[in-house]
Amino acid sequence: MNADSSIFPASQATLLEWVAWLGGAKRLQPKAIKSYVTHLQSAHMDAGLSFSACEFPMLQNIIRGIKRYIGECEHTPKLPITHNVLMSILASAAH
């Protein structure tokens, strides 16, 4: 929050604190945090405000540190839907 109690534009200090909280207390994945920052940037742009927070080296360092601390979840690859799988699904749906 700014000195005048407004939330926009977000200050560098507030942004860094928020990102650290997302990674620490909320334990969000680094990719999710980057997405949150992108949405915040979009909100600033929609309001006609400049937002250069993504350019702060410290922001990238905090996200990198979160990645080292909690890691990134491994995604299980999705198997393709083959003809046999699709026919099995259709047969099950018909009953």
Stockholm file with secondary structure:
# STOCKHOLM 1.0

chainA/1-95         MNADSSIFPASQATLLEWVAWLGGAKRLQPKAIKSYVTHLQSAHMDAGLSFSACEFPMLQNIIRGIKRYIGECEHTPKLPITHNVLMSILASAAH
#=GR chainA/1-95 SS CCTTSCCSSCCHHHHHHHHHHHHHTSCCCHHHHHHHHHHHHHHHHHTTCCCCGGGCHHHHHHHHHHHHHHCCCCCCCCCCCCHHHHHHHHHHHHC
#=GC SS_cons        CCTTSCCSSCCHHHHHHHHHHHHHTSCCCHHHHHHHHHHHHHHHHHTTCCCCGGGCHHHHHHHHHHHHHHCCCCCCCCCCCCHHHHHHHHHHHHC
//
